[in-house]
Every structure is written in C-alpha cells, then in structure tokens.
Amino acid sequence: MSSIKVTVDRIQVGNYIKLPLGWCDHPFMFNNFKIDTEEQLLLIRKLGVSHVAVYPQRSDNGLLPPPTSKIDLTTVPTDISNLQLDRVHRELWESKQGNIEKLKSHRRKIIKTEKNFKSAAVQVRSVMTKLASRPLNAIDEASQLVGNMAESLLKEEHIVLHLMSETKESENIYYHSLNVSVLSMLLAKMKGLAVDEIKTIGMGALFHDMGKLKIPPQILRKKTALTSAELNFLKLHPKYGLDFVNLVDTFPEDAKAIISQHHELLDGSGYPQGLAGDNIDPLVQLVSVVNKYDTLCHPLDITKARVPSNALSWLYKNSENKYNQGDLKLLVKILGIYPPGSVVRLSNDQIGMVLSVNSDRLLYPNILIYDPEVPRAEAPIIDLEERQLTITGVLKPDKLPERIYEYLNPRSRINYYFESAKNEK
C-alpha cells in the first residue's frame, strides 16, 4: 500500500502513519499506527521528526492544508494540559514496557515448551530404536511418555498449542508419530473421552507408523509416483507395525486397531482390509483424521506439502465420506482456522506467522509480526484481540519476499506441542 511523505504539521487524528524512528526511540508500540487522540498527535510532533509517512487509504481523515506561516509544533493547546500530556506519554511507555515484558514471558513459555517437546522427541526416537531389540523396554518407555502427556493434558481445562522447531527430514517418522499422538490425545480430551481411552489413543498413535521401519527408505523418500509393486509394499506397513507390537504382551490390546486400521476409510476405499463405516474402530477414526492432516502437511514429496490452513480446508472438501466429520470439526477447533505455522496477512496489512493457539480463544492466535524496524530476535508477538486486528488471508511461504521469509523463518515441517493455558488471558 502506497504512502506519502508529509511534514508533521499536516497530520491529524485519524491519519495512519509510519514514524521514521527506531523502535526504541518513541513510546508507541509500533512504528506504524493510526493516530487515535489529540494527545498522541502532540506526542508525535514532540518527537523531533520533520516528516512522517502517511497512508491515505488506511486513514479516516485527510491531511491538513499546508500552514500559511511557521508554527511551533511543541506548543500544547489550551484544552490539553502539560500534566495531561505527560500522563499519556508515561502511560504509552508503561504500556509498551508491559507488552515487552509479556513478549519476554511468552518467549520463556515457548522455550519451556520447546524443551518438553525435544525431550518427548528424544523418547520417541529411543522407543523406535529399541522396538526390535528390546521391545519390552520400548513399550514401557512409550507408556510413561503417553502417561505423562495425558496427565498434563487433563490437568488444565485449556491448552495452548505451540508451533515447534524444524526437524531433520531423516527423522520425520519420529516427529510425525509424536505430532499424531499429541494432536490425537488433544482431540480425545476435547471429545470428553475417559483417561484410559486417551492413553490408548496416545499409544496407538505413537506406534501407528512403526511398520514403515521395515519399508525400504528409497520407497519412503521417493518423490515420483510409486510403482504398483512399491505401493503394495508400502501398504503392508500396518501389518508390519502390528507384528512389532505383538512382540510384547504389555502393549494395550485396544491400541492395536489403531496400528492395523489407520488407513481404513469410512467409504471402504482404504487398506489393508477395505473396512467401512462402523467396522472401523471409533478410536481409529479419530487418529485417522489427525494422521491425514499431518500427512498433508508432510507428504513423501515435501514440494507438495500444504500449509496448515489449506490442509484443513482440503480435508473439509474431500473427506465427507472418508473421515469422521465430528472428529474433523474438533480438530479444527483445536488447531483454529489458522493453525500454528500459518503465514497470514492482517487487517492492517502487516504479515506474520501464527505461533500458537489457545483452545479457549481460537479466533485470537498469537502472531509473530514481521517488522523490519525491530530486530528479528525481538520481533513482536501480538494478541489479535488486544490489537483489534483480524486475519484477512493466508500466504504461501515460498511466495514471500526473501527478507520476510528470513525474518519469519516459516517451517517447512510443522511440529506441535502443548502447554497449559493457565495464566493466559
């Protein structure tokens, strides 16, 4: 959107402006904003800048006419006292500092959640590695991990779902398994299932793709279409997975259906048995929705990966007879219309990336904002409700200008983990 450079004696309340200053050199939260009050206008004129950029299309009022004579911009009008102006100036700085502290607190929470996520990922990798040689130990480790996650999920009513760090392509199976397990357990919690069922879902989801460990890597990583023989081999992975968990007696019997049936579809077009409708275990139906979502975000050919919001949209349009619609609606409720990892444009034309969603406030995710005036390490994370902003569209990361892409660092592989929403607004 185009702007015009004007002298500060021509701006007025209702103008949308951009200040030609560093972020730390003024009391306003952002460099670009709409002037809402006379006090704000006076404070801008006292900043010592001669010109600002004005965006006419986003302004409520036009510019003032050029003054006929030089005026003292620092003069305070009679209807506004210096005391009043000082108070507004102080409140703006305090508000800005408060937002900075909130940002620091949010970053601390992300770091803590990231630590928990990495710990869980290490456990998943350990479980997979031990499955063939020490299956009993592997199942015990997995049970402990799933139990801890279930306990954390059930401890608080509301949960914040965070976008997590990038993963190595060679370890995708571990992160996919963790993603599907976390989201499936969240879905089960929201559905009101009993704690035992939540744990069953967590275990089944964690091991649902273990059979792929017996599939040759050249098939799993192939970017061109699979041959009939390769596809048939790949379709054996539910059977291989079942073979793995049958090596020990302690694996939950109810979770085995998730491993053997997670590619069955309600219309009977799935595999390996072509089951349909109620013949597919209800817990499997739940995990299958999550598994398909994560697979759409992380297909074998990563160049065909869908952004999270597009993956949900595709599921809605193409899954009516294949996946449980009630479970799909709950998944949208967990992820929000714009899931973590979505690059979005806001109603003020700023661009940002969704970092987290609160299950209690889905319309107001936390957004990491692209602001070239602010160092990337201190990039503002805003609450849409507080800023009275809305999301107007989703952007494809590969279409972003290089400077914005490097600043936001959108993930090519989307990973999620959760924290309690306690103390969140």
C-alpha positions as MATLAB code, in Angstrom:
seq = 'MSSIKVTVDRIQVGNYIKLPLGWCDHPFMFNNFKIDTEEQLLLIRKLGVSHVAVYPQRSDNGLLPPPTSKIDLTTVPTDISNLQLDRVHRELWESKQGNIEKLKSHRRKIIKTEKNFKSAAVQVRSVMTKLASRPLNAIDEASQLVGNMAESLLKEEHIVLHLMSETKESENIYYHSLNVSVLSMLLAKMKGLAVDEIKTIGMGALFHDMGKLKIPPQILRKKTALTSAELNFLKLHPKYGLDFVNLVDTFPEDAKAIISQHHELLDGSGYPQGLAGDNIDPLVQLVSVVNKYDTLCHPLDITKARVPSNALSWLYKNSENKYNQGDLKLLVKILGIYPPGSVVRLSNDQIGMVLSVNSDRLLYPNILIYDPEVPRAEAPIIDLEERQLTITGVLKPDKLPERIYEYLNPRSRINYYFESAKNEK';
ca = [
       0.000    0.000    0.000;
       1.443    3.361   -1.048;
       2.326    6.154    1.350;
       3.150    9.818    1.000;
       5.800   11.750    2.891;
       4.386   14.801    4.648;
       5.517   17.304    7.258;
       4.243   16.649   10.769;
       2.322   19.938   10.806;
      -0.126   18.446    8.267;
      -1.082   15.242   10.089;
      -4.170   14.966   12.270;
      -6.181   12.467   14.318;
      -7.379    9.648   12.050;
      -4.243    9.568    9.892;
      -2.434    6.223    9.602;
       1.277    6.963    9.787;
       4.716    5.395    9.938;
       7.402    7.003   12.102;
      10.942    7.376   10.681;
      12.462    6.277   14.005;
      13.933    3.215   15.614;
      11.543    1.112   17.673;
      13.161    2.172   20.957;
      13.079    5.900   20.125;
       9.384    6.534   20.745;
       6.687    5.423   23.224;
       4.353    3.812   20.682;
       4.130    0.022   20.441;
       4.692    0.019   16.680;
       6.287    2.349   14.155;
       3.138    2.341   12.045;
      -0.300    3.015   13.549;
      -3.413    5.165   13.357;
      -3.432    8.368   15.424;
      -6.400    7.984   17.776;
      -6.186   11.048   20.050;
      -5.011   14.650   20.127;
      -2.529   13.671   22.840;
      -0.931   11.092   20.530;
      -0.736   13.719   17.791;
       1.046   16.145   20.104;
       3.493   13.487   21.270;
       4.357   12.679   17.655;
       5.008   16.347   16.956;
       7.285   16.469   20.015;
       9.448   13.568   18.781;
      11.618   15.967   16.798;
      10.935   14.486   13.357;
      10.092   16.784   10.484;
       8.283   14.259    8.271;
       6.274   11.060    8.588;
       4.808    8.650    6.032;
       1.024    8.766    5.771;
      -1.134    6.005    4.251;
      -4.233    7.755    2.819;
      -6.148    4.529    2.100;
      -5.923    3.465    5.717;
      -6.617    6.906    7.179;
     -10.012    8.090    8.426;
      -9.216   11.723    7.648;
      -7.303   13.623    5.015;
      -4.262   15.833    5.606;
      -4.385   19.327    6.996;
      -3.642   22.110    4.477;
      -0.087   23.481    4.472;
       0.223   26.159    7.175;
       0.466   29.731    5.919;
       3.144   30.523    8.492;
       5.600   28.609   10.612;
       4.023   27.170   13.761;
       5.558   25.908   16.981;
       4.770   22.176   16.961;
       5.694   21.770   20.619;
       3.017   24.191   21.828;
       0.325   22.427   23.822;
      -3.263   23.576   23.037;
      -5.172   25.228   25.860;
      -7.654   22.343   26.082;
      -4.824   19.899   26.881;
      -2.611   20.456   29.920;
       1.080   19.587   30.079;
       0.203   17.350   33.013;
      -2.326   15.508   30.863;
       0.187   15.124   28.034;
       2.855   13.847   30.436;
       0.382   11.296   31.776;
      -0.415    9.988   28.269;
       3.298    9.867   27.443;
       4.003    7.889   30.629;
       1.071    5.518   30.026;
       2.266    4.801   26.484;
       5.772    3.973   27.695;
       4.387    1.810   30.514;
       2.087    0.022   28.079;
       4.969   -0.545   25.688;
       7.162   -1.855   28.502;
       4.319   -4.069   29.667;
       3.976   -5.505   26.190;
       7.725   -6.098   26.042;
       7.522   -7.991   29.348;
       4.586  -10.025   28.041;
       6.632  -10.797   24.962;
       9.547  -11.949   27.127;
       7.185  -14.085   29.205;
       5.711  -15.606   26.053;
       9.182  -16.393   24.749;
      10.056  -18.055   28.066;
       6.955  -20.230   27.761;
       7.914  -21.169   24.224;
      11.430  -22.097   25.360;
       9.983  -24.246   28.161;
       7.544  -25.945   25.800;
      10.332  -26.437   23.264;
      12.384  -28.168   25.956;
       9.481  -30.506   26.764;
       8.933  -31.176   23.070;
      12.584  -32.042   22.459;
      12.569  -34.338   25.484;
       9.483  -36.125   24.139;
      11.066  -36.403   20.680;
      14.202  -37.978   22.197;
      11.995  -40.504   23.984;
      10.148  -41.344   20.764;
      13.440  -41.893   18.955;
      14.615  -44.127   21.818;
      11.375  -46.121   21.698;
      11.661  -46.716   17.955;
      15.293  -47.722   18.218;
      14.619  -50.253   20.977;
      11.453  -51.723   19.477;
      13.104  -54.613   17.639;
      15.917  -55.408   20.104;
      14.320  -54.583   23.467;
      10.567  -54.374   22.819;
       9.538  -54.608   26.477;
      11.696  -51.601   27.407;
      10.366  -49.709   24.378;
       6.723  -50.253   25.359;
       7.417  -49.261   28.970;
       9.115  -46.022   27.834;
       6.244  -45.242   25.486;
       3.664  -45.886   28.217;
       5.477  -43.478   30.523;
       5.676  -40.799   27.841;
       1.995  -41.137   26.909;
       1.002  -41.221   30.580;
       2.897  -38.017   31.303;
       1.322  -36.268   28.305;
      -2.157  -37.440   29.307;
      -1.631  -36.188   32.857;
      -0.506  -32.784   31.578;
      -3.426  -32.537   29.172;
      -6.008  -33.402   31.807;
      -4.528  -31.141   34.483;
      -5.844  -27.927   32.935;
      -9.078  -27.162   31.158;
      -7.499  -25.047   28.423;
      -4.395  -25.809   26.424;
      -2.103  -23.666   24.255;
      -0.830  -25.444   21.152;
       2.588  -24.206   20.035;
       4.454  -24.345   16.761;
       7.727  -26.146   17.413;
      11.190  -26.160   15.853;
      12.310  -27.517   12.490;
      13.102  -31.238   12.184;
      15.550  -33.251   10.160;
      13.988  -34.997    7.175;
      15.713  -38.262    8.119;
      13.891  -38.221   11.483;
      10.486  -37.304   10.124;
       8.884  -40.589   11.212;
       9.630  -39.790   14.866;
       8.169  -36.304   14.687;
       5.186  -37.440   12.623;
       4.445  -40.081   15.259;
       4.759  -37.510   18.061;
       2.610  -34.990   16.169;
      -0.158  -37.510   15.567;
      -0.009  -38.734   19.164;
      -0.161  -35.224   20.673;
      -2.968  -33.978   18.407;
      -4.945  -37.226   18.775;
      -4.773  -37.044   22.560;
      -5.849  -33.399   22.462;
      -8.753  -34.404   20.234;
      -9.685  -37.231   22.601;
      -9.594  -34.849   25.569;
     -11.828  -32.345   23.770;
     -14.189  -35.182   22.868;
     -14.544  -35.967   26.556;
     -13.102  -39.471   26.384;
     -12.009  -41.266   29.548;
      -8.376  -41.118   30.615;
      -7.825  -44.792   29.695;
      -9.118  -44.142   26.173;
      -6.895  -41.076   25.851;
      -3.876  -43.168   26.796;
      -4.930  -45.924   24.385;
      -5.158  -43.358   21.596;
      -1.775  -41.921   22.574;
      -0.098  -45.333   22.432;
      -1.740  -46.399   19.180;
      -0.961  -43.059   17.515;
       2.640  -43.154   18.700;
       3.172  -46.577   17.106;
       0.791  -46.266   14.132;
       3.559  -45.961   11.523;
       6.147  -48.242   13.092;
       5.708  -50.724   10.276;
       7.393  -48.187    7.981;
      10.678  -49.083    9.650;
      10.571  -52.248    7.513;
       9.857  -50.330    4.294;
      12.976  -49.514    2.202;
      13.971  -45.817    2.560;
      14.042  -45.421   -1.233;
      10.293  -46.053   -1.261;
       9.530  -43.790    1.688;
      11.555  -40.916    0.238;
      10.665  -41.358   -3.405;
       9.405  -38.085   -4.902;
       7.955  -39.526   -8.096;
       4.885  -41.758   -8.285;
       5.314  -45.189   -6.715;
       5.053  -48.243   -8.946;
       2.285  -50.760   -8.217;
       4.812  -53.056   -6.541;
       6.197  -50.220   -4.395;
       2.710  -49.079   -3.420;
       1.711  -52.610   -2.437;
       4.876  -52.863   -0.337;
       4.074  -49.552    1.381;
       0.541  -50.751    2.132;
       1.998  -53.579    4.181;
       3.215  -51.197    6.887;
       0.065  -51.566    9.083;
       0.684  -55.337    9.168;
       4.382  -54.864    9.914;
       3.520  -52.427   12.695;
       1.165  -54.933   14.255;
       3.903  -57.567   14.063;
       6.203  -55.227   16.007;
       3.833  -54.556   18.912;
       2.767  -58.204   19.082;
       6.315  -58.982   20.195;
       5.321  -57.980   23.737;
       2.315  -58.826   25.863;
       2.200  -55.422   27.568;
       1.123  -53.415   24.536;
      -2.521  -52.299   25.064;
      -4.819  -54.590   23.103;
      -7.267  -51.765   22.314;
      -4.463  -49.709   20.728;
      -3.596  -52.390   18.182;
      -6.586  -51.498   15.998;
      -5.107  -48.003   15.533;
      -1.965  -49.554   14.067;
      -3.754  -52.051   11.816;
      -6.645  -49.819   10.681;
      -5.318  -46.247   10.487;
      -5.536  -46.263    6.662;
      -9.067  -47.665    6.513;
     -11.680  -45.185    5.247;
     -15.380  -44.900    6.058;
     -16.385  -45.460    2.411;
     -14.441  -48.737    2.252;
     -11.749  -47.412   -0.095;
      -8.921  -47.717    2.409;
      -6.459  -50.502    3.179;
      -5.403  -53.147    4.116;
      -8.830  -54.752    4.686;
     -11.186  -52.310    2.972;
     -13.231  -51.865    6.150;
     -16.130  -49.406    6.068;
     -18.331  -47.398    8.427;
     -18.838  -48.790   11.913;
     -16.500  -51.678   11.168;
     -13.682  -49.196   11.751;
     -12.920  -48.713   15.441;
     -14.087  -45.242   16.673;
     -10.662  -44.555   18.196;
      -9.091  -45.375   14.824;
     -11.436  -42.925   13.091;
     -10.178  -40.161   15.381;
      -6.492  -40.926   14.814;
      -7.043  -41.291   11.048;
      -8.248  -37.683   10.746;
      -5.156  -36.397   12.560;
      -2.855  -38.686   10.584;
      -4.245  -37.439    7.279;
      -3.882  -33.805    8.339;
      -0.249  -34.276    9.313;
       0.465  -36.246    6.142;
      -0.991  -33.439    4.015;
       1.413  -31.050    5.741;
       4.321  -33.526    5.331;
       3.824  -35.707    2.224;
       6.512  -38.026    0.868;
       7.302  -35.286   -1.651;
       7.790  -32.209    0.536;
       7.338  -29.931   -2.505;
       3.648  -30.955   -2.418;
       3.243  -30.020    1.240;
       0.159  -27.978    2.091;
       0.163  -25.089    4.526;
      -1.825  -25.984    7.680;
      -4.960  -23.973    6.878;
      -5.013  -25.381    3.338;
      -4.638  -28.923    4.682;
      -7.695  -28.418    6.906;
      -9.620  -26.877    4.013;
      -8.726  -29.814    1.761;
      -9.913  -32.278    4.400;
     -13.233  -30.471    4.680;
     -13.797  -30.516    0.935;
     -12.580  -34.029    0.188;
     -13.291  -36.162    3.237;
     -17.051  -36.208    3.696;
     -17.403  -39.949    3.067;
     -13.911  -40.958    4.157;
     -13.269  -39.451    7.599;
     -15.362  -38.889   10.701;
     -16.762  -35.364   10.330;
     -17.309  -34.862   14.037;
     -13.649  -35.604   14.707;
     -12.608  -33.306   11.855;
     -14.630  -30.416   13.304;
     -12.997  -30.968   16.672;
      -9.566  -30.951   15.034;
     -10.357  -27.548   13.518;
     -11.463  -26.404   16.954;
      -8.089  -27.461   18.396;
      -5.952  -26.021   15.605;
      -8.060  -22.967   14.903;
      -8.974  -21.801   11.420;
      -5.376  -20.637   11.094;
      -3.236  -23.337   12.757;
       0.244  -22.676   14.160;
       2.671  -22.404   11.253;
       0.277  -20.412    9.039;
       1.752  -17.275    7.454;
      -1.003  -14.662    7.435;
      -1.865  -11.141    6.366;
      -3.634   -8.985    8.954;
      -6.323   -6.359    8.583;
      -3.666   -3.643    8.982;
      -1.690   -5.225    6.093;
       1.093   -6.486    8.346;
       2.410  -10.006    7.707;
       3.061  -12.525   10.439;
       3.181  -16.191   11.385;
       0.818  -17.943   13.790;
       2.932  -19.207   16.696;
       0.275  -20.619   18.991;
      -3.446  -21.027   19.536;
      -5.332  -21.142   22.820;
      -8.140  -23.701   22.876;
     -10.251  -21.135   24.739;
      -9.610  -18.228   22.356;
      -9.316  -19.751   18.885;
     -10.147  -16.575   16.982;
      -7.211  -14.771   18.571;
      -3.977  -16.706   17.971;
      -0.581  -15.278   18.893;
       1.139  -13.866   15.818;
       4.849  -13.232   15.279;
       4.890   -9.968   13.313;
       7.268   -9.034   10.518;
       8.576   -5.576   11.369;
      11.814   -4.524    9.645;
      12.281   -1.798   12.263;
      12.549   -4.371   15.063;
      15.442   -6.868   15.337;
      14.338  -10.390   14.451;
      15.274  -11.710   17.908;
      12.918   -9.130   19.429;
      10.157   -9.477   16.851;
       6.814   -8.553   18.407;
       4.354  -11.328   19.198;
       0.894   -9.803   19.284;
      -2.509  -10.830   20.552;
      -5.051  -10.102   17.811;
      -7.820   -9.302   20.278;
      -5.751   -6.734   22.156;
      -4.707   -5.085   18.898;
      -8.272   -5.296   17.494;
      -6.957   -6.954   14.348;
      -8.226   -9.811   12.206;
      -6.632  -12.214    9.752;
      -7.583  -11.406    6.166;
      -5.704  -14.123    4.286;
      -3.125  -16.903    4.273;
       0.146  -16.592    2.353;
       2.280  -19.366    0.904;
       5.745  -19.210    2.493;
       7.511  -19.804   -0.824;
       5.798  -16.708   -2.253;
       7.119  -14.382    0.432;
       9.827  -11.816   -0.372;
      13.198  -13.153    0.788;
      13.574  -10.557    3.577;
      10.196  -11.512    5.088;
      10.862  -15.247    4.678;
      14.186  -14.980    6.514;
      12.641  -12.854    9.262;
       9.644  -15.101    9.982;
      11.517  -18.340    9.227;
       8.381  -20.336    8.311;
       8.774  -24.053    8.988;
       8.850  -26.461    6.068;
       7.924  -29.176    8.577;
       5.233  -28.323   11.098;
       5.521  -29.727   14.619;
       3.232  -29.107   17.569;
       3.428  -29.380   21.317;
       1.273  -28.083   24.129;
       1.360  -26.203   27.402;
      -1.242  -25.297   29.974;
      -3.168  -22.129   29.219;
      -3.025  -21.197   32.906;
      -2.220  -17.518   33.443;
      -3.048  -16.789   29.808;
      -5.656  -14.140   29.191;
];
